[in-house]
């Protein structure tokens, strides 16, 4: 049984890392995705002004936050691949940009949850 576990470890590691490797080497353009997220937010902001019902407005805000979250993740991944100095150890400001983006995403998600809780009271 112990030998089986040892033999499966490289396979499991490969299965875990495969999506990361595939994403990093895909031919798809993250800049196009960022533009798409921007267009989604702009469209939803126009629609928000025209919405009459509260439920529509809530869904609209959720869509905007989702698009912004996706944009932040795409920007984070793009920065990580293009600019290796964004890690604290290589930054002249001793600032970890990646950690800051991650923290911002967590904060954004929390704001959305709090807003949803408030509106559902």
N, C-alpha and C positions, 0 to 999 in steps of 0.2 A: 504494500500500500504506500509506503514511504517513497519507494522508487517511482511509483506512478505519479505522486504529487510532484516530485522533482522533474519528471519528464513533461508534465503538463504546464509547468511554470513558464517556459519560453513561449509556448503556444498561447497561453492566456495573456502574457505580456504583449504578444503580437496582435491579438484580437483587441486589446484595449488601445493600443497605439495606432492601429490601422486607420481609424477615422481621422486622427490628428494628422497623420502622414498624408492621407488622401486629400484633406482640406488644404494643407500647406502647399501641395503640388497641383492643385486643380487649376484649370485654365480659365476659370471664371474671374471676372473683374470686380473687385470689391468697390471700386470707385463708382461703377454703375449701380451697385446696390445702395451706396450712400445717396446717390442722386434720386433713386427710387424712394428711399425713406424720406428724403426732403420733400419730394412731390406729394407723398402720402400725407405728411404733416400739413403742408400748405393747403391741400384739398380739404382735409378734415377741419382746419381752422375756418375756412370759408363756409363749410357746411354747418359748423357750430353756430355761426351767426344767424343762419337761416333756420335752425332747428327750433321747434316750438315746444316740444315735450321734454320733460326732465330726463326721461329714460333714454331718449335719443342723445341728449347732451352728455349723459354719463357714458354711454357706449362710445360716443365720439371721443371723449377725453381718454378713455381706455385705449382706443385705437391709436391716438396720438402718442400716448406714453409707450405703448408697445413698439411703435415705429421708432421713437427716440431711443428706446432701450436697444433695439436691434442695430440702430445706427451707431450707438456707443460701442457695442460689442464688435461691430465691423471695424470701426476706427481703432479700437484697442488691438485687434488682431493685425490690422494693417501696420500700425506703429511698431508692434512687436517684430514683424517680419522685415520692415524697412529700416528701422532705427534701433540697432542693438544697444545704443548708449542710453536708452530710456530707463534702463534699470539703474537703481540708486548707485551701485558700485561704479558705474561708468559716467554718471551725470556730474557735471561741474557744479550743480546746485545741491548735490547730495539729496535729491528728491526722486522718489520712485514713482514715475508717471503711471506705470501699469497698476500699481497698488492704488493710486489715486483714482484712476478710471474705475477699477473694481469697486472701490468704496462708493463712488458716485452711483454706480449701478445698483448697489445694495440700498443706498439712500432713496433712489428713485422708486424702487420697488416698494419700500416702506411707505413713502408718501402716497403711492397709489393705493396701498392697502388701507392706510388711514383715511384717505378720501372716500374710499368705498364704504368703510365702516361708518363714517359720519353721514354719508348720504343715505345709507340703509337704515338709519335709526328712525 
